[in-house]
């Protein structure tokens, strides 16, 4: 497994993931309102507030958690 804890997440990363997240517009706007770039932990916490965790993203991308 990759260690993403020191990764910076950009707005473009999130834009690329939005189709996999299948969020309503309000939740998308909440994620896009973050002040990018953010660290991985901040992005992961924000994703969880809209009901998406790393396992969900991995599954929707076709991988196994």
Secondary structure as GFF3:
##gff-version 3
##sequence-region A 1 65
A	DSSP	beta_strand	8	9	.	.	.	ID=ss1
A	DSSP	alpha_helix	11	21	.	.	.	ID=ss2
A	DSSP	alpha_helix	25	32	.	.	.	ID=ss3
A	DSSP	beta_strand	38	39	.	.	.	ID=ss4
A	DSSP	alpha_helix	40	49	.	.	.	ID=ss5
A	DSSP	alpha_helix	54	60	.	.	.	ID=ss6
###
